Amino acid sequence: MSWKLTLRDIDEYKSAFALCDKDHDGKLSAQEMGNIMRTLGKNFSNQELNSIIQEIEIKGKGFIELDKFIELMAHNKIDENTLKIEQNNLINAFKYFDRDQSGFIDYNEFKHILETVSEKLSKEELKSLDELCLNQVDENGKFNYKDFLDLIILRS
């Protein structure tokens, strides 16, 4: 099967892979794969991730390598209209916390909400969030949520 990937798509997938390949071994474990999928807006259980990895990896060792990761991402690529709808939904969710409608929300408040919601984030997920957000936080402890979404959503 042939998927339409742009060079930008491939570069973004490579960057996401490298960001989550914490031990730099060229492979993603189920846990690393979970981190990257959640970063990309997909929320799979560890069992689902293990199943995905077992379906697509060849060597039977429970890891996925870059080429198979790109194949997986291409197969699951979201069409542009769906992506825009999801991005608008996320922007509307962020607007709830943007009390003065400035386009910015307080990072500590945002992180606290994520730490206390019913489906709590793992320490690894919170660490990834810190890595993504902290460069975006201004001197007032706020960040532009539209810029943040641009960082975490792959664009077709």
C-alpha positions in Angstrom: 0.0 0.0 0.0 1.3 3.5 -0.8 0.7 6.4 1.5 1.2 10.1 0.5 3.9 11.5 2.8 5.6 14.8 2.2 9.3 15.3 3.2 7.9 17.5 6.0 5.8 14.6 7.3 8.9 12.3 7.3 11.0 15.0 9.0 8.3 15.5 11.7 8.0 11.8 12.3 11.8 11.5 12.6 11.9 14.4 15.0 9.1 12.9 17.1 10.8 9.5 17.1 14.2 11.0 18.2 12.5 13.0 21.0 10.9 9.9 22.5 13.9 7.6 21.9 15.3 8.5 25.3 18.1 5.9 25.3 19.0 6.8 21.7 19.1 3.1 20.6 17.1 3.6 17.4 14.1 1.7 18.8 11.0 2.6 20.7 9.7 0.4 23.5 6.0 0.2 24.2 6.4 2.9 26.9 8.4 5.2 24.6 5.8 4.5 21.9 3.0 5.5 24.3 4.7 8.8 25.0 5.0 9.6 21.4 1.4 8.6 20.6 0.1 10.7 23.4 2.2 13.6 22.2 0.6 13.1 18.8 -2.9 13.0 20.3 -3.4 9.2 20.4 -4.2 7.7 23.7 -3.5 3.9 23.7 -3.2 1.6 26.7 0.2 -0.2 27.2 -1.6 -3.4 26.1 -2.8 -1.8 22.8 0.7 -0.4 22.2 2.3 -3.8 22.7 -0.3 -5.3 20.3 0.5 -2.6 17.7 4.3 -3.2 18.1 3.8 -7.0 17.8 1.8 -6.5 14.6 4.3 -4.4 12.8 7.8 -5.2 14.1 9.6 -8.0 12.5 12.2 -9.3 15.0 9.8 -10.2 17.8 11.7 -8.2 20.4 8.9 -5.8 21.5 10.4 -2.7 19.9 9.7 -0.6 16.8 12.4 0.9 14.6 12.2 4.2 12.7 11.2 2.8 9.3 8.3 0.8 10.8 7.3 3.8 12.9 7.1 6.0 9.8 5.0 3.3 8.1 2.7 3.1 11.1 2.3 6.9 11.2 1.7 7.1 7.5 -1.0 4.4 7.8 -2.7 6.4 10.6 -2.2 9.8 9.1 -5.2 12.1 9.8 -6.7 13.9 6.9 -6.5 17.7 6.9 -10.2 18.4 7.7 -10.2 16.0 10.7 -7.0 17.6 12.0 -8.4 21.1 11.7 -11.6 20.0 13.6 -9.5 18.4 16.4 -7.2 21.5 16.6 -10.3 23.8 16.9 -11.7 21.6 19.6 -8.4 21.8 21.5 -8.2 25.6 21.1 -11.8 25.8 22.5 -10.8 23.7 25.5 -7.8 26.0 26.1 -10.0 29.1 25.8 -11.8 27.9 28.9 -8.7 28.6 30.9 -7.9 31.8 29.1 -9.9 34.1 31.4 -8.8 37.3 29.8 -9.0 36.0 26.2 -5.3 37.0 25.7 -4.3 33.7 24.0 -2.2 32.8 27.0 -2.7 30.5 30.0 -0.8 30.0 33.2 1.5 27.0 32.8 1.4 26.0 36.5 -2.4 26.0 36.5 -2.4 24.0 33.2 0.0 21.5 34.7 -1.9 21.2 37.9 -5.1 20.5 36.0 -3.3 17.8 34.0 -1.9 16.3 37.2 -5.3 16.1 38.9 -7.7 15.0 36.1 -9.3 11.6 36.3 -6.8 10.1 33.9 -3.6 11.3 35.4 -0.5 11.7 33.4 2.6 9.6 34.2 5.8 11.2 35.4 7.3 10.5 32.0 4.3 12.2 30.3 4.6 15.2 32.6 8.4 15.4 31.9 7.7 15.4 28.1 5.1 18.1 28.7 7.7 20.2 30.6 10.1 19.8 27.8 7.6 21.0 25.2 6.1 23.8 27.3 8.9 25.3 29.3 10.6 26.9 26.3 7.3 28.5 25.5 6.6 30.0 29.0 7.0 33.8 29.2 8.3 35.8 32.2 4.8 35.8 33.7 4.6 32.0 33.7 2.2 31.9 30.8 2.3 30.3 27.4 0.5 30.8 24.1 -1.7 27.8 23.7 -2.0 28.1 19.9 1.8 28.0 19.6 1.8 25.0 22.0 -0.8 23.2 19.8 1.4 23.8 16.8 4.2 22.0 18.5 2.2 18.9 19.3 -0.1 18.5 16.3 1.4 17.2 13.1 0.1 19.1 10.1 -0.5 17.4 6.8 
